[in-house]
């Protein structure tokens, strides 16, 4: 872009006119998570009768995803890099597709023109006095999509939080803009269960002062964060964060002073939660929003001290194989950043890669199993696994042989399932 480009007049228009750049056979990128531009999405759907074979690609989004409607199959097909709840049914029924890929590498699909983008639909803040808009709470893979898109169309939303870091775009780079004034989609906070609180307590005891944290959203991460109030000098370099982090920042627990990468800063690529966390993000200089190819780069993660990565699992077999994104053959979520941070934490000095899961499902089925379900995907391999935590304790599988692993995992399984697991382990490995 030349200096003269910054004096180009922005082109505000209607949603219907903005999406007129979409053509049959195009690949359309949709802004991620809570920044999904729903007015533009609905306008695109309004052209279903005249469009054919439009591929809609993104990581997960919050809110409706009408392009997954099987009645619109001739016009649109979703190609997911991570399966959110709004696309799960379509993927499982074969009406949408899923690409297994680490979050750190999704930007390369765009930058290397493996999946070039024709049109990018995004949400931005109003421009500042210099003409720069912010991508708000989702920078993630969006920056890479914008770098390669032939056309960029945007909703300008004054309710979007202005974040600092990589997620800026000059208004002159946007081909068409529409004005909206809609609340950003929130993810309600839910209560922490007794089992989650116990798991959180075990993990909090594992966190050293000066550690660099990676955590997600949900009961277990929130349970951990509520029990770190007496810790000191913690840092955050994570894929995402939510409301649970805010109190630790205000208490002075999270300072980032011992981090080697972006010290004194909270580094993330997207934020998701209630309005409270979007208000915290808005114009906050301690939060640096980065490209996912940066936040999730193992070679960058490992530079920080005592990286403590907390991730979840659907089930784990007795050898340590982690399934975190499928239920048997049914795609439930995605590979995401689990392996990025498991490996980064393992290579960090004093790092602790942690997988946390309740011992049983809500139906009482054991999540520690002799074998993964038929068709299940291995998200984290048995060679990468370290700490496993349930409400019954903590075990470290690193350096243990298969027989030792089985014995350790059975010790933190639900008591009602230990006998059957021991029998299966004996048949496979001999005496434990």
C-alpha positions as a Markdown table, in Angstrom:
| # | Residue | x | y | z |
|---|---|---|---|---|
| 1 | Unk | 0.0 | 0.0 | 0.0 |
| 2 | Unk | 1.3 | 3.5 | -0.8 |
| 3 | Unk | 0.8 | 6.6 | 1.3 |
| 4 | Unk | -1.7 | 7.8 | -1.2 |
| 5 | Unk | -3.9 | 4.8 | -0.6 |
| 6 | Unk | -4.5 | 6.1 | 2.9 |
| 7 | Unk | -6.4 | 9.0 | 1.4 |
| 8 | Unk | -8.8 | 6.8 | -0.6 |
| 9 | Unk | -12.4 | 7.5 | 0.4 |
| 10 | Unk | -14.0 | 4.5 | 2.2 |
| 11 | Unk | -17.0 | 3.0 | 0.3 |
| 12 | Unk | -20.0 | 2.6 | 2.6 |
| 13 | Unk | -23.0 | 0.7 | 1.1 |
| 14 | Unk | -25.7 | -1.7 | 1.9 |
| 15 | Unk | -25.2 | -5.4 | 2.9 |
| 16 | Unk | -26.8 | -6.5 | -0.3 |
| 17 | Unk | -24.5 | -4.5 | -2.5 |
| 18 | Unk | -21.4 | -5.4 | -0.4 |
| 19 | Unk | -22.0 | -9.2 | -1.0 |
| 20 | Unk | -22.5 | -8.6 | -4.7 |
| 21 | Unk | -18.8 | -9.3 | -5.2 |
| 22 | Unk | -19.3 | -13.0 | -4.3 |
| 23 | Unk | -19.4 | -15.2 | -7.4 |
| 24 | Unk | -20.3 | -18.8 | -8.1 |
| 25 | Unk | -17.4 | -21.1 | -7.1 |
| 26 | Unk | -15.8 | -18.5 | -4.8 |
| 27 | Unk | -14.2 | -19.3 | -1.5 |
| 28 | Unk | -15.5 | -17.0 | 1.2 |
| 29 | Unk | -13.8 | -16.5 | 4.6 |
| 30 | Unk | -15.9 | -15.6 | 7.6 |
| 31 | Unk | -14.4 | -13.8 | 10.6 |
| 32 | Unk | -14.0 | -16.0 | 13.6 |
| 33 | Unk | -15.7 | -16.7 | 17.0 |
| 34 | Unk | -17.7 | -13.7 | 18.3 |
| 35 | Unk | -16.7 | -11.3 | 15.4 |
| 36 | Unk | -18.7 | -13.2 | 12.8 |
| 37 | Unk | -20.4 | -10.6 | 10.6 |
| 38 | Unk | -24.0 | -11.9 | 10.7 |
| 39 | Unk | -25.6 | -9.1 | 8.7 |
| 40 | Unk | -23.2 | -9.8 | 5.8 |
| 41 | Unk | -23.7 | -13.6 | 6.2 |
| 42 | Unk | -27.5 | -13.1 | 6.0 |
| 43 | Unk | -27.1 | -11.0 | 2.9 |
| 44 | Unk | -25.0 | -13.7 | 1.3 |
| 45 | Unk | -27.7 | -16.3 | 2.1 |
| 46 | Unk | -30.2 | -14.0 | 0.4 |
| 47 | Unk | -28.4 | -14.6 | -2.9 |
| 48 | Unk | -28.7 | -18.4 | -2.6 |
| 49 | Unk | -30.9 | -18.6 | -5.7 |
| 50 | Unk | -28.2 | -17.1 | -7.9 |
| 51 | Unk | -25.1 | -18.5 | -6.4 |
| 52 | Unk | -23.7 | -22.1 | -6.8 |
| 53 | Unk | -20.8 | -24.0 | -5.1 |
| 54 | Unk | -19.7 | -21.2 | -2.8 |
| 55 | Unk | -17.3 | -22.6 | -0.2 |
| 56 | Unk | -17.5 | -20.9 | 3.2 |
| 57 | Unk | -14.4 | -21.4 | 5.3 |
| 58 | Unk | -13.5 | -20.4 | 8.9 |
| 59 | Unk | -12.5 | -21.7 | 12.3 |
| 60 | Unk | -15.4 | -21.8 | 14.7 |
| 61 | Unk | -17.9 | -19.0 | 14.9 |
| 62 | Unk | -20.5 | -18.0 | 17.5 |
| 63 | Unk | -24.1 | -17.4 | 16.4 |
| 64 | Unk | -26.1 | -18.9 | 13.5 |
| 65 | Unk | -24.4 | -20.5 | 10.5 |
| 66 | Unk | -27.2 | -20.6 | 7.9 |
| 67 | Unk | -24.9 | -21.7 | 5.1 |
| 68 | Unk | -24.8 | -25.2 | 6.7 |
| 69 | Unk | -28.6 | -25.6 | 6.0 |
| 70 | Unk | -28.8 | -28.7 | 3.8 |
| 71 | Unk | -31.6 | -27.0 | 1.8 |
| 72 | Unk | -29.0 | -24.6 | 0.5 |
| 73 | Unk | -26.5 | -27.3 | -0.4 |
| 74 | Unk | -26.4 | -26.3 | -4.1 |
| 75 | Unk | -25.4 | -22.8 | -3.2 |
| 76 | Unk | -23.1 | -23.1 | -0.1 |
| 77 | Unk | -20.9 | -25.7 | 1.5 |
| 78 | Unk | -19.0 | -25.1 | 4.7 |
| 79 | Unk | -15.4 | -26.2 | 5.0 |
| 80 | Unk | -14.4 | -26.0 | 8.7 |
| 81 | Unk | -10.9 | -25.7 | 10.1 |
| 82 | Unk | -12.5 | -26.2 | 13.6 |
| 83 | Unk | -16.0 | -27.4 | 14.2 |
| 84 | Unk | -18.2 | -25.2 | 16.4 |
| 85 | Unk | -21.5 | -26.1 | 17.8 |
| 86 | Unk | -23.3 | -24.3 | 15.0 |
| 87 | Unk | -21.7 | -26.5 | 12.4 |
| 88 | Unk | -21.4 | -29.8 | 14.3 |
| 89 | Unk | -24.6 | -31.4 | 13.0 |
| 90 | Unk | -23.9 | -30.4 | 9.4 |
| 91 | Unk | -20.4 | -31.9 | 9.5 |
| 92 | Unk | -21.6 | -35.1 | 11.2 |
| 93 | Unk | -24.4 | -35.6 | 8.7 |
| 94 | Unk | -22.0 | -35.0 | 5.7 |
| 95 | Unk | -23.6 | -31.6 | 4.8 |
| 96 | Unk | -20.3 | -29.8 | 5.6 |
| 97 | Unk | -16.6 | -30.7 | 5.8 |
| 98 | Unk | -13.8 | -30.6 | 8.3 |
| 99 | Unk | -10.0 | -30.1 | 7.7 |
| 100 | Unk | -7.8 | -31.7 | 10.4 |
| 101 | Unk | -5.1 | -29.1 | 11.1 |
| 102 | Unk | -3.2 | -27.5 | 13.9 |
| 103 | Unk | -4.5 | -23.9 | 14.6 |
| 104 | Unk | -0.9 | -22.7 | 14.2 |
| 105 | Unk | -0.9 | -23.9 | 10.5 |
| 106 | Unk | -4.3 | -22.6 | 9.4 |
| 107 | Unk | -2.8 | -19.3 | 8.4 |
| 108 | Unk | -0.5 | -21.1 | 6.1 |
| 109 | Unk | -3.4 | -22.5 | 4.1 |
| 110 | Unk | -4.1 | -19.0 | 3.1 |
| 111 | Unk | -0.6 | -17.5 | 2.8 |
| 112 | Unk | 0.7 | -20.4 | 0.8 |
| 113 | Unk | -2.3 | -20.3 | -1.5 |
| 114 | Unk | -3.3 | -23.8 | -0.7 |
| 115 | Unk | -6.8 | -22.5 | 0.0 |
| 116 | Unk | -6.7 | -19.0 | -1.5 |
| 117 | Unk | -9.5 | -16.6 | -0.4 |
| 118 | Unk | -11.7 | -14.8 | -2.9 |
| 119 | Unk | -13.8 | -12.8 | -0.4 |
| 120 | Unk | -13.3 | -12.1 | 3.3 |
| 121 | Unk | -16.2 | -11.0 | 5.4 |
| 122 | Unk | -15.2 | -9.4 | 8.7 |
| 123 | Unk | -16.3 | -7.2 | 11.6 |
| 124 | Unk | -14.2 | -4.2 | 12.5 |
| 125 | Unk | -14.4 | -1.3 | 14.9 |
| 126 | Unk | -14.9 | 2.2 | 13.5 |
| 127 | Unk | -11.7 | 3.7 | 12.2 |
| 128 | Unk | -9.5 | 5.8 | 14.6 |
| 129 | Unk | -8.2 | 9.2 | 13.7 |
| 130 | Unk | -5.6 | 7.7 | 11.4 |
| 131 | Unk | -8.1 | 5.5 | 9.6 |
| 132 | Unk | -7.2 | 2.2 | 11.2 |
| 133 | Unk | -9.9 | -0.3 | 12.3 |
| 134 | Unk | -9.4 | -3.2 | 14.7 |
| 135 | Unk | -10.4 | -6.8 | 14.2 |
| 136 | Unk | -11.6 | -6.8 | 17.8 |
| 137 | Unk | -11.7 | -10.0 | 19.8 |
| 138 | Unk | -10.6 | -12.3 | 16.9 |
| 139 | Unk | -7.2 | -11.9 | 15.2 |
| 140 | Unk | -6.4 | -15.6 | 15.0 |
| 141 | Unk | -6.4 | -16.8 | 11.3 |
| 142 | Unk | -8.2 | -13.7 | 10.1 |
| 143 | Unk | -5.0 | -11.6 | 9.4 |
| 144 | Unk | -3.8 | -14.3 | 7.0 |
| 145 | Unk | -7.2 | -14.4 | 5.2 |
| 146 | Unk | -7.1 | -10.6 | 4.8 |
| 147 | Unk | -3.6 | -10.7 | 3.4 |
| 148 | Unk | -4.7 | -13.0 | 0.5 |
| 149 | Unk | -8.3 | -12.1 | -0.1 |
| 150 | Unk | -9.2 | -10.5 | -3.5 |
| 151 | Unk | -12.1 | -8.6 | -1.9 |
| 152 | Unk | -12.6 | -7.6 | 1.7 |
| 153 | Unk | -16.1 | -6.5 | 3.0 |
| 154 | Unk | -16.7 | -5.5 | 6.5 |
| 155 | Unk | -19.3 | -4.6 | 9.1 |
| 156 | Unk | -18.3 | -1.5 | 11.0 |
| 157 | Unk | -19.6 | -2.1 | 14.5 |
| 158 | Unk | -19.1 | 0.5 | 17.3 |
| 159 | Unk | -19.8 | -2.3 | 19.9 |
| 160 | Unk | -16.8 | -4.3 | 18.8 |
| 161 | Unk | -13.9 | -4.0 | 21.3 |
| 162 | Unk | -10.8 | -2.3 | 19.9 |
| 163 | Unk | -7.9 | -4.6 | 20.5 |
| 164 | Unk | -4.2 | -3.8 | 20.2 |
| 165 | Unk | -1.6 | -5.9 | 18.4 |
| 166 | Unk | -1.7 | -7.5 | 14.9 |
| 167 | Unk | -5.4 | -7.1 | 14.3 |
| 168 | Unk | -5.4 | -3.7 | 12.5 |
| 169 | Unk | -6.5 | -2.9 | 9.0 |
| 170 | Unk | -6.6 | 0.5 | 7.4 |
| 171 | Unk | -10.1 | 1.4 | 6.1 |
| 172 | Unk | -8.7 | 2.0 | 2.6 |
| 173 | Unk | -7.9 | -1.7 | 2.4 |
| 174 | Unk | -11.6 | -2.6 | 2.7 |
| 175 | Unk | -13.5 | -2.7 | -0.5 |
| 176 | Unk | -17.0 | -2.3 | 0.9 |
| 177 | Unk | -18.3 | -1.4 | 4.3 |
| 178 | Unk | -21.6 | -1.4 | 6.0 |
| 179 | Unk | -22.6 | 0.2 | 9.3 |
| 180 | Unk | -24.2 | -2.0 | 12.0 |
| 181 | Unk | -24.7 | -1.5 | 15.7 |
| 182 | Unk | -25.1 | -4.9 | 17.2 |
| 183 | Unk | -23.9 | -6.5 | 20.5 |
| 184 | Unk | -20.9 | -8.9 | 20.1 |
| 185 | Unk | -22.0 | -12.5 | 20.7 |
| 186 | Unk | -21.3 | -13.5 | 24.2 |
| 187 | Unk | -20.7 | -16.9 | 25.7 |
| 188 | Unk | -22.5 | -17.1 | 29.1 |
| 189 | Unk | -20.5 | -18.1 | 32.2 |
| 190 | Unk | -21.5 | -21.4 | 33.7 |
| 191 | Unk | -21.2 | -22.7 | 37.2 |
| 192 | Unk | -18.1 | -24.9 | 38.1 |
| 193 | Unk | -19.1 | -28.4 | 39.1 |
| 194 | Unk | -17.7 | -30.2 | 42.2 |
| 195 | Unk | -15.6 | -32.5 | 40.0 |
| 196 | Unk | -14.2 | -29.5 | 38.0 |
| 197 | Unk | -13.3 | -27.7 | 41.2 |
| 198 | Unk | -11.3 | -30.8 | 42.4 |
| 199 | Unk | -9.5 | -31.0 | 39.1 |
| 200 | Unk | -8.8 | -27.3 | 39.3 |
| 201 | Unk | -7.3 | -27.6 | 42.7 |
| 202 | Unk | -4.9 | -30.3 | 41.6 |
| 203 | Unk | -3.8 | -28.2 | 38.7 |
| 204 | Unk | -3.5 | -25.0 | 40.7 |
| 205 | Unk | -1.1 | -26.8 | 43.0 |
| 206 | Unk | 1.1 | -27.7 | 40.0 |
| 207 | Unk | 1.4 | -24.1 | 38.8 |
| 208 | Unk | 4.7 | -22.6 | 39.9 |
| 209 | Unk | 5.2 | -18.9 | 40.6 |
| 210 | Unk | 6.5 | -17.2 | 37.4 |
| 211 | Unk | 4.8 | -19.8 | 35.2 |
| 212 | Unk | 3.4 | -18.9 | 31.7 |
| 213 | Unk | -0.2 | -20.1 | 31.4 |
| 214 | Unk | -2.2 | -21.4 | 28.5 |
| 215 | Unk | -5.8 | -22.2 | 29.1 |
| 216 | Unk | -9.1 | -22.3 | 27.4 |
| 217 | Unk | -12.7 | -21.6 | 28.3 |
| 218 | Unk | -15.0 | -23.8 | 30.5 |
| 219 | Unk | -15.3 | -25.2 | 34.0 |
| 220 | Unk | -11.8 | -26.6 | 34.5 |
| 221 | Unk | -9.9 | -23.5 | 33.3 |
| 222 | Unk | -12.2 | -21.3 | 35.4 |
| 223 | Unk | -11.7 | -23.7 | 38.4 |
| 224 | Unk | -7.9 | -23.4 | 38.0 |
| 225 | Unk | -7.9 | -19.6 | 37.7 |
| 226 | Unk | -10.1 | -19.1 | 40.8 |
| 227 | Unk | -7.5 | -21.0 | 42.8 |
| 228 | Unk | -4.4 | -19.1 | 41.7 |
| 229 | Unk | -5.0 | -15.9 | 43.8 |
| 230 | Unk | -2.0 | -16.5 | 46.0 |
| 231 | Unk | 0.4 | -17.1 | 43.1 |
| 232 | Unk | 2.9 | -14.6 | 42.0 |
| 233 | Unk | 4.4 | -13.2 | 38.7 |
| 234 | Unk | 2.3 | -15.4 | 36.4 |
| 235 | Unk | 2.4 | -14.7 | 32.7 |
| 236 | Unk | -0.1 | -15.6 | 29.9 |
| 237 | Unk | 0.7 | -16.7 | 26.4 |
| 238 | Unk | -2.3 | -18.5 | 25.1 |
| 239 | Unk | -4.6 | -19.3 | 22.2 |
| 240 | Unk | -7.5 | -17.6 | 23.9 |
| 241 | Unk | -8.7 | -16.4 | 27.3 |
| 242 | Unk | -12.1 | -15.6 | 28.9 |
| 243 | Unk | -13.6 | -13.9 | 31.9 |
| 244 | Unk | -11.7 | -16.1 | 34.5 |
| 245 | Unk | -8.4 | -14.3 | 33.8 |
| 246 | Unk | -9.6 | -10.8 | 34.7 |
| 247 | Unk | -9.6 | -11.1 | 38.5 |
| 248 | Unk | -6.0 | -12.4 | 38.5 |
| 249 | Unk | -4.9 | -9.4 | 36.5 |
| 250 | Unk | -6.6 | -7.0 | 38.8 |
| 251 | Unk | -5.1 | -8.7 | 41.9 |
| 252 | Unk | -1.6 | -8.4 | 40.5 |
| 253 | Unk | -1.2 | -12.1 | 40.2 |
| 254 | Unk | -0.7 | -11.9 | 36.4 |
| 255 | Unk | 2.2 | -9.6 | 35.7 |
| 256 | Unk | 4.1 | -11.3 | 32.9 |
| 257 | Unk | 7.4 | -10.1 | 34.3 |
| 258 | Unk | 9.2 | -13.4 | 33.9 |
| 259 | Unk | 8.1 | -14.1 | 30.3 |
| 260 | Unk | 10.7 | -14.1 | 27.7 |
| 261 | Unk | 8.3 | -13.4 | 24.8 |
| 262 | Unk | 6.3 | -10.2 | 25.1 |
| 263 | Unk | 7.1 | -9.7 | 28.8 |
| 264 | Unk | 4.4 | -7.8 | 30.8 |
| 265 | Unk | 1.9 | -8.6 | 28.0 |
| 266 | Unk | -1.0 | -11.0 | 27.8 |
| 267 | Unk | -0.6 | -12.6 | 24.4 |
| 268 | Unk | -3.6 | -14.3 | 22.7 |
| 269 | Unk | -5.2 | -14.7 | 19.3 |
| 270 | Unk | -8.8 | -14.6 | 20.3 |
| 271 | Unk | -11.0 | -13.8 | 23.2 |
| 272 | Unk | -14.4 | -15.3 | 24.0 |
| 273 | Unk | -16.8 | -14.9 | 26.9 |
| 274 | Unk | -19.3 | -12.4 | 28.4 |
| 275 | Unk | -19.4 | -8.7 | 27.8 |
| 276 | Unk | -17.1 | -8.4 | 30.8 |
| 277 | Unk | -14.1 | -9.8 | 28.9 |
| 278 | Unk | -14.8 | -7.7 | 25.8 |
| 279 | Unk | -14.8 | -4.6 | 28.1 |
| 280 | Unk | -11.5 | -5.8 | 29.6 |
| 281 | Unk | -10.0 | -6.2 | 26.1 |
| 282 | Unk | -11.1 | -2.8 | 24.8 |
| 283 | Unk | -8.1 | -0.5 | 24.3 |
| 284 | Unk | -6.2 | -2.4 | 27.0 |
| 285 | Unk | -2.4 | -2.1 | 26.4 |
| 286 | Unk | -1.5 | -5.1 | 28.5 |
| 287 | Unk | -3.3 | -7.4 | 26.0 |
| 288 | Unk | -1.5 | -8.0 | 22.7 |
| 289 | Unk | -3.7 | -9.8 | 20.1 |
| 290 | Unk | -1.5 | -11.8 | 17.7 |
| 291 | Unk | -1.8 | -14.0 | 14.6 |
| 292 | Unk | -2.4 | -17.7 | 15.4 |
| 293 | Unk | 0.8 | -18.6 | 13.5 |
| 294 | Unk | 2.6 | -16.6 | 16.2 |
| 295 | Unk | 0.7 | -17.5 | 19.4 |
| 296 | Unk | 0.6 | -21.2 | 18.6 |
| 297 | Unk | 4.1 | -21.5 | 17.2 |
| 298 | Unk | 5.9 | -24.1 | 19.3 |
| 299 | Unk | 9.3 | -22.5 | 18.8 |
| 300 | Unk | 7.9 | -19.3 | 20.3 |
| 301 | Unk | 5.9 | -20.9 | 23.1 |
| 302 | Unk | 8.9 | -22.9 | 24.4 |
| 303 | Unk | 10.9 | -19.7 | 24.9 |
| 304 | Unk | 8.7 | -18.7 | 27.9 |
| 305 | Unk | 9.5 | -20.2 | 31.3 |
| 306 | Unk | 7.5 | -22.9 | 33.0 |
| 307 | Unk | 4.8 | -23.0 | 30.3 |
| 308 | Unk | 1.8 | -24.7 | 31.9 |
| 309 | Unk | -0.6 | -25.7 | 29.2 |
| 310 | Unk | -4.1 | -26.9 | 30.3 |
| 311 | Unk | -6.1 | -28.8 | 27.8 |
| 312 | Unk | -9.0 | -31.2 | 27.8 |
| 313 | Unk | -9.9 | -34.6 | 26.4 |
| 314 | Unk | -13.0 | -36.7 | 25.4 |
| 315 | Unk | -11.2 | -39.9 | 26.3 |
| 316 | Unk | -7.7 | -41.3 | 26.9 |
| 317 | Unk | -6.7 | -44.9 | 26.4 |
| 318 | Unk | -4.4 | -46.9 | 28.7 |
| 319 | Unk | -1.3 | -46.2 | 26.6 |
| 320 | Unk | -1.8 | -42.4 | 26.8 |
| 321 | Unk | -3.4 | -41.6 | 23.4 |
| 322 | Unk | -5.7 | -38.5 | 23.7 |
| 323 | Unk | -8.9 | -38.1 | 21.8 |
| 324 | Unk | -10.1 | -34.5 | 22.2 |
| 325 | Unk | -12.0 | -33.7 | 19.0 |
| 326 | Unk | -14.2 | -36.7 | 18.1 |
| 327 | Unk | -16.7 | -39.0 | 19.7 |
| 328 | Unk | -15.9 | -42.2 | 18.0 |
| 329 | Unk | -16.2 | -41.4 | 14.2 |
| 330 | Unk | -18.3 | -38.3 | 14.8 |
| 331 | Unk | -16.4 | -35.0 | 14.5 |
| 332 | Unk | -17.1 | -32.9 | 17.6 |
| 333 | Unk | -14.7 | -30.0 | 17.5 |
| 334 | Unk | -11.2 | -29.9 | 16.0 |
| 335 | Unk | -7.5 | -30.4 | 16.5 |
| 336 | Unk | -7.2 | -26.7 | 17.3 |
| 337 | Unk | -4.1 | -25.7 | 19.3 |
| 338 | Unk | -3.8 | -28.6 | 21.8 |
| 339 | Unk | -0.7 | -30.1 | 20.2 |
| 340 | Unk | 0.8 | -26.7 | 19.6 |
| 341 | Unk | 0.8 | -26.0 | 23.3 |
| 342 | Unk | 1.4 | -29.5 | 24.6 |
| 343 | Unk | 4.6 | -29.6 | 22.6 |
| 344 | Unk | 5.6 | -26.0 | 23.4 |
| 345 | Unk | 5.1 | -26.7 | 27.2 |
| 346 | Unk | 7.1 | -29.9 | 27.0 |
| 347 | Unk | 10.0 | -28.1 | 25.5 |
| 348 | Unk | 9.8 | -25.1 | 27.8 |
| 349 | Unk | 12.2 | -25.0 | 30.7 |
| 350 | Unk | 10.1 | -26.3 | 33.7 |
| 351 | Unk | 7.1 | -26.6 | 31.5 |
| 352 | Unk | 4.1 | -28.8 | 32.3 |
| 353 | Unk | 1.7 | -30.1 | 29.5 |
| 354 | Unk | -1.5 | -31.0 | 31.3 |
| 355 | Unk | -4.6 | -32.9 | 30.0 |
| 356 | Unk | -7.6 | -32.5 | 32.4 |
| 357 | Unk | -10.8 | -34.5 | 32.2 |
| 358 | Unk | -13.5 | -35.8 | 34.5 |
| 359 | Unk | -13.2 | -39.5 | 35.1 |
| 360 | Unk | -16.7 | -40.3 | 33.6 |
| 361 | Unk | -19.2 | -38.8 | 31.3 |
| 362 | Unk | -22.5 | -37.4 | 32.5 |
| 363 | Unk | -23.9 | -40.9 | 31.8 |
| 364 | Unk | -21.2 | -42.6 | 34.0 |
| 365 | Unk | -19.1 | -44.0 | 31.2 |
| 366 | Unk | -15.4 | -44.0 | 31.9 |
| 367 | Unk | -13.3 | -41.6 | 30.0 |
| 368 | Unk | -10.2 | -43.6 | 30.7 |
| 369 | Unk | -10.6 | -46.6 | 28.4 |
| 370 | Unk | -8.7 | -49.7 | 27.3 |
| 371 | Unk | -9.0 | -48.6 | 23.6 |
| 372 | Unk | -10.3 | -45.4 | 22.0 |
| 373 | Unk | -13.6 | -45.8 | 20.3 |
| 374 | Unk | -13.6 | -47.2 | 16.8 |
| 375 | Unk | -13.1 | -44.3 | 14.4 |
| 376 | Unk | -11.8 | -41.9 | 17.1 |
| 377 | Unk | -9.1 | -39.4 | 16.2 |
| 378 | Unk | -5.9 | -39.2 | 18.1 |
| 379 | Unk | -5.4 | -35.5 | 18.9 |
| 380 | Unk | -2.3 | -35.8 | 21.1 |
| 381 | Unk | -0.1 | -38.9 | 20.6 |
| 382 | Unk | 1.1 | -41.1 | 23.5 |
| 383 | Unk | 4.6 | -39.8 | 22.8 |
| 384 | Unk | 3.5 | -36.3 | 23.6 |
| 385 | Unk | 1.5 | -36.9 | 26.7 |
| 386 | Unk | 2.7 | -35.9 | 30.2 |
| 387 | Unk | 0.4 | -35.0 | 33.0 |
| 388 | Unk | -3.2 | -36.4 | 33.2 |
| 389 | Unk | -5.6 | -35.0 | 35.9 |
| 390 | Unk | -9.0 | -36.2 | 37.0 |
| 391 | Unk | -10.9 | -35.5 | 40.1 |
| 392 | Unk | -9.1 | -38.5 | 41.6 |
| 393 | Unk | -5.6 | -37.2 | 41.2 |
| 394 | Unk | -2.6 | -36.5 | 39.0 |
| 395 | Unk | -0.3 | -38.9 | 37.1 |
| 396 | Unk | 2.7 | -38.1 | 34.9 |
| 397 | Unk | 3.0 | -40.6 | 32.0 |
| 398 | Unk | 6.2 | -39.1 | 30.6 |
| 399 | Unk | 9.0 | -41.7 | 30.6 |
| 400 | Unk | 6.7 | -44.5 | 31.7 |
| 401 | Unk | 6.4 | -47.7 | 29.7 |
| 402 | Unk | 3.0 | -49.0 | 28.6 |
| 403 | Unk | 2.4 | -51.2 | 31.6 |
| 404 | Unk | 3.3 | -48.4 | 34.0 |
| 405 | Unk | 1.1 | -46.0 | 32.1 |
| 406 | Unk | -1.9 | -48.3 | 32.4 |
| 407 | Unk | -1.3 | -48.7 | 36.2 |
| 408 | Unk | -1.0 | -45.0 | 36.7 |
| 409 | Unk | -4.1 | -44.1 | 34.7 |
| 410 | Unk | -6.2 | -46.7 | 36.4 |
| 411 | Unk | -5.3 | -45.1 | 39.7 |
| 412 | Unk | -7.1 | -41.9 | 38.7 |
| 413 | Unk | -10.1 | -43.6 | 37.0 |
| 414 | Unk | -13.5 | -43.6 | 38.6 |
| 415 | Unk | -13.5 | -46.3 | 41.3 |
| 416 | Unk | -16.4 | -48.1 | 39.8 |
| 417 | Unk | -14.4 | -48.7 | 36.6 |
| 418 | Unk | -11.0 | -49.6 | 38.0 |
| 419 | Unk | -11.6 | -53.3 | 38.3 |
| 420 | Unk | -12.7 | -53.7 | 34.6 |
| 421 | Unk | -9.8 | -51.5 | 33.5 |
| 422 | Unk | -7.3 | -53.6 | 35.5 |
| 423 | Unk | -8.7 | -56.8 | 33.8 |
| 424 | Unk | -8.3 | -55.3 | 30.3 |
| 425 | Unk | -4.8 | -54.0 | 31.2 |
| 426 | Unk | -3.7 | -57.5 | 32.4 |
| 427 | Unk | -4.9 | -59.1 | 29.2 |
| 428 | Unk | -2.9 | -56.6 | 27.2 |
| 429 | Unk | 0.2 | -56.0 | 29.3 |
| 430 | Unk | 0.4 | -58.7 | 31.8 |
| 431 | Unk | 0.8 | -58.1 | 35.5 |
| 432 | Unk | 0.7 | -54.4 | 36.5 |
